[in-house]
Structures are given as structure tokens and as C-alpha cells.
Amino acid sequence: MSRLKDKLSLSSKYSQQNSPFLIQTTGTTIALNLSEVRMKTLIVYQSNYGQTQKIAEKMEAELKLSMKTDDELDILELSKHQSLEKINYPVDRIIVGTPVYTSRFPKQILKWMGVNSELLKSTEVNFFTVSLNAADPNPSARKADDYLLLKLCEQSSLTPSFVASFAGSLEYTKYGFIIKFIMKRISRKAGGPTDTSKNHEMTNWKMVSDFVSAINKNDVRSEFYFQNRFLSELNPQLNDSRYQTRVKDILSGRPVCS
């Protein structure tokens, strides 16, 4: 969509995918149906134990169901030792997915966003994180989910359109002794599964589908829309002045130090 917006100066936000727009050119008014516009989508993710990959591939499948004949969709998996290159073709929207470990993001995903910062800043970008924290039912965990998404925005210097925090999985059978011990303690504290003889998937797949649908429809009323998540009157953190400042700085594009 970015190429079209550059040419015709369209607003980047619209409430429904099929809404017609009237575009004023030199003495001529053109009615444009956005559902007929060709869309190029790129999904980028890093996955250490496989759950972020499963979620990214679910999104790929969901997007393919709604693709028009001329639409294009690419999916890019980043590995730890992969050489990073700039995306050298035009993209209309990008979905970036990252796992979270001890409140940190993999260095490779952050490096990729740095290498492709020019493209990301001129394109619709959307974020999703995958963590054990998102499976924790405690209210404090929701605050932590928000913190992680804001941290990702700050570290990438990007303002996403839509964001989501997905519960991942406990891959006990893939962990080494120390990681297994740590993850079991964390899960026990949150009331989660502690049987280390098998893996435990906690991802809400309907939530993944709803996230893709919100992006596809550009549904600004959705709970996944950035402003709705972080500036909703129902968000108790709005009473925190530092929180308000962080969100406003991200929306304004000002650099933030976390």
C-alpha cells in the first residue's frame, strides 16, 4: 500500500478494507476501492524452539485465504548466524514476530530491523511477541506484556499499526537442564504446567486469527490497534505519567531511551 499512498497521498488509516476513497487529481475525481489494490506482505520472524514459527506459519495460511490473484506473500525466518541483507523489493506491509526470553528479544531480529530501518519506517509495520508471560492470567502479566511491546517499539524506533502478545509453549523436551529448571520454576509460579516429560502449547489460535483479520481489514476499532491497546480508557496504566510519555513518544516518532 505504501507505493499507492506515496503517489496519491492517501491517509494510512481507514476503517474498512472495502471503503471507497475519492482521490482528487488535476481536475478529476477518481473513486478507488481499496479491496482491489494489489498487496505485498512480508512476515519476518525468529524462532528458537519452534512456537513463533508455528504462529508465523498460521498467519501465512490465514493471509493466503484472503489473498487476491495479484497479491504476494513472503515469509522470512531469521537464524542466529544468518548474514542480514536489506530487503531490495517494495513491500506494502510487514509483520514482525519475535519470542521473548527474560524480557529480551533475540539480537538477530533487532539487527534485521536496524538493517531494514528505512523500509520499515516507510511501510505499514505490525508486531507480535511470543512469551510464557502472555499465558500468565495475573493482571501484573498484562502490564508486563505492554511493557515488552513498548520496549520493542523503542528498540526498533518504530510505531506499529497493530500489536499482539501471544502465549507460546513450554518445550521442556527441547530444553537443556538449566533452562528446563528455570522454565519450570517460572511456570509453577504462574500456575502453569510443570510436567517436564512433555511439551505444553498455550497459544490461543483464535487470537492469532483475529490479529490477522484486524490487519487485513485495517480495523482501527480492534483491540490489536496500537492506540486502542495503549491509550484505551480501560488501561489502568494511563494513570502513570511515565507510561503516557512513553506511548506518546512512540506515536510521535521521537527517539526514546528505555
C-alpha positions in Angstrom: 0.0 0.0 0.0 2.9 2.3 0.6 3.6 2.9 -3.1 0.0 3.9 -3.6 0.0 6.2 -0.6 3.1 7.9 -1.9 1.6 8.6 -5.3 -1.9 9.6 -4.2 -1.3 10.9 -0.7 -3.9 8.6 0.9 -4.3 8.5 4.6 -2.6 5.5 6.1 -5.7 4.7 8.2 -9.1 3.6 7.0 -11.8 1.8 8.9 -12.8 -0.9 6.4 -10.9 -2.6 3.7 -13.7 -2.2 1.1 -14.3 1.5 1.8 -14.2 3.6 -1.4 -11.9 6.7 -1.4 -12.3 9.8 -3.6 -9.0 11.0 -4.8 -8.7 14.5 -6.3 -6.2 14.8 -9.2 -5.8 17.5 -11.7 -9.5 18.4 -12.4 -10.6 14.8 -12.0 -12.1 12.8 -9.1 -11.3 9.1 -9.0 -13.2 6.5 -6.9 -10.9 3.9 -5.6 -11.9 0.6 -3.9 -9.0 -0.4 -1.7 -10.1 -4.1 -1.9 -8.9 -4.0 -5.5 -5.4 -2.8 -4.7 -2.5 -5.2 -5.1 -0.9 -6.0 -1.7 2.6 -7.3 -1.0 3.0 -8.7 2.5 6.2 -9.9 4.3 6.2 -11.9 7.5 9.6 -11.8 9.4 10.3 -13.9 12.5 12.9 -15.6 14.6 12.0 -18.8 16.5 14.4 -20.6 18.8 12.2 -23.5 19.9 9.6 -23.5 17.1 6.4 -21.9 18.5 7.0 -18.4 17.0 7.5 -20.3 13.7 4.2 -22.1 14.1 2.4 -18.8 14.8 4.0 -17.1 11.8 3.0 -20.0 9.5 -0.5 -19.9 10.9 -0.6 -16.2 9.9 0.8 -17.1 6.5 -2.0 -19.6 6.0 -4.7 -17.1 7.2 -3.4 -14.4 4.8 -3.4 -16.8 1.9 -7.1 -17.5 2.4 -7.9 -13.8 1.8 -5.4 -13.1 -0.9 -6.5 -11.8 -4.3 -5.0 -13.0 -7.5 -2.3 -10.4 -7.8 -1.4 -10.3 -4.1 2.0 -11.5 -2.9 3.2 -13.0 0.4 6.7 -13.8 1.6 7.8 -15.3 4.9 11.3 -14.9 6.2 12.8 -16.9 9.1 15.9 -15.4 10.7 18.5 -17.7 12.2 21.2 -16.8 14.8 24.2 -16.8 12.4 22.4 -15.7 9.3 24.0 -12.8 7.4 21.5 -10.0 7.2 20.7 -8.2 4.0 18.4 -5.4 3.1 15.0 -6.2 1.5 15.5 -4.9 -2.0 11.9 -5.1 -3.3 8.9 -3.0 -2.5 6.6 -4.2 0.4 3.2 -2.8 1.4 3.1 -4.2 4.9 5.4 -6.2 7.2 4.5 -8.4 10.2 7.4 -8.9 12.6 7.3 -11.7 15.2 9.7 -12.3 18.0 10.0 -14.6 21.0 10.8 -13.1 24.4 13.3 -14.6 26.8 13.9 -13.0 30.2 12.4 -9.8 28.9 14.8 -9.6 26.0 14.4 -10.0 22.2 16.8 -12.1 20.1 19.6 -9.9 18.8 19.1 -11.1 15.2 15.6 -9.7 14.9 16.7 -6.3 16.3 19.7 -6.3 13.9 17.4 -7.1 10.9 15.1 -4.2 11.8 18.1 -2.0 12.0 19.4 -3.1 8.6 16.0 -2.5 7.1 15.0 0.5 9.1 14.5 2.7 6.0 12.0 0.2 4.6 10.2 -0.3 7.9 9.8 3.4 8.5 8.1 3.9 5.1 5.9 0.8 5.3 3.0 -0.4 7.5 4.5 -2.5 10.2 2.9 -4.8 12.8 4.4 -6.5 15.8 3.7 -9.7 17.7 5.6 -11.2 20.7 5.5 -14.7 21.9 6.2 -15.4 25.5 5.4 -17.5 28.6 4.3 -14.3 30.3 1.4 -14.0 28.0 -0.1 -17.2 29.3 0.0 -15.9 32.9 -3.5 -15.0 34.0 -2.4 -12.5 36.6 -3.1 -8.8 36.0 0.6 -7.9 36.5 1.4 -10.1 33.5 -0.8 -7.9 31.2 1.3 -4.9 32.4 4.4 -6.8 31.5 3.0 -7.7 28.0 2.5 -4.0 27.4 6.0 -3.2 28.7 7.5 -5.7 26.3 5.7 -4.3 23.2 6.6 -0.8 24.1 10.2 -1.9 24.6 10.2 -3.4 21.1 8.8 -0.2 19.7 11.6 1.8 21.4 14.4 -0.5 20.5 13.3 -0.5 16.8 12.3 3.2 16.7 9.1 2.1 15.0 5.4 2.8 15.6 3.4 -0.3 14.6 -0.2 -0.2 13.4 -1.3 -3.4 15.1 0.3 -5.3 18.0 -0.3 -8.6 19.8 1.1 -10.6 22.7 0.7 -14.4 22.2 1.3 -17.1 24.7 3.9 -19.5 23.5 4.7 -23.1 24.6 6.9 -24.9 27.1 9.2 -27.0 25.1 10.5 -29.0 28.1 11.8 -31.9 25.9 14.0 -29.4 23.9 15.5 -27.5 26.9 18.8 -28.3 28.5 18.9 -29.0 32.2 19.3 -25.4 33.4 16.7 -23.8 31.0 14.3 -26.6 31.9 14.8 -25.9 35.6 14.3 -22.2 35.2 11.2 -22.5 32.9 9.6 -25.0 35.3 10.1 -22.5 38.2 8.6 -19.7 36.2 5.6 -21.8 35.1 5.0 -23.1 38.6 4.9 -19.5 39.9 2.3 -18.6 37.3 0.2 -21.6 37.9 1.3 -23.2 34.6 2.2 -26.8 33.7 5.3 -28.4 35.4 5.3 -31.9 33.8 8.7 -31.8 32.1 8.2 -35.2 30.4 6.2 -33.5 27.6 5.7 -30.1 25.9 2.8 -27.8 26.6 1.3 -25.5 24.0 -0.6 -22.5 25.3 -1.1 -20.4 22.2 -4.6 -19.1 21.6 -5.1 -19.8 17.9 -8.3 -17.9 17.6 -6.5 -14.8 18.9 -3.9 -15.3 16.2 -6.6 -15.5 13.5 -8.3 -12.4 15.0 -5.0 -10.5 14.8 -4.5 -11.3 11.1 -8.2 -10.4 10.4 -7.7 -7.0 12.1 -4.6 -6.3 10.0 -6.3 -7.4 6.8 -9.4 -5.2 7.4 -7.3 -2.4 8.9 -9.8 -2.5 11.7 -9.0 0.6 13.9 -11.7 -0.5 16.3 -9.9 -3.7 17.1 -8.2 -4.4 20.4 -5.0 -5.0 18.4 -4.8 -1.5 17.1 -1.9 0.2 18.8 -3.8 3.3 20.1 -6.6 1.1 21.3 -4.3 -1.1 23.3 -2.2 1.6 24.9 -4.5 4.6 25.1 -7.8 3.0 26.0 -9.5 4.5 29.0 -9.8 0.9 30.3 -6.0 0.7 30.6 -5.1 1.3 34.2 -1.6 2.3 33.3 -2.9 5.6 31.8 -2.7 6.9 35.3 1.1 6.5 35.1 2.6 9.7 33.7 5.8 7.9 32.6 3.8 5.3 30.7 1.8 8.1 29.0 5.1 9.8 27.9 6.5 6.6 26.5 3.4 5.9 24.4 3.2 9.5 23.2 6.9 9.5 22.2 6.5 6.3 20.2 3.4 7.7 18.4 5.3 10.9 17.6 8.3 9.1 16.3 10.6 10.7 18.8 13.7 8.6 19.9 13.2 7.1 23.3 15.7 5.7 25.8 14.3 2.8 27.8 
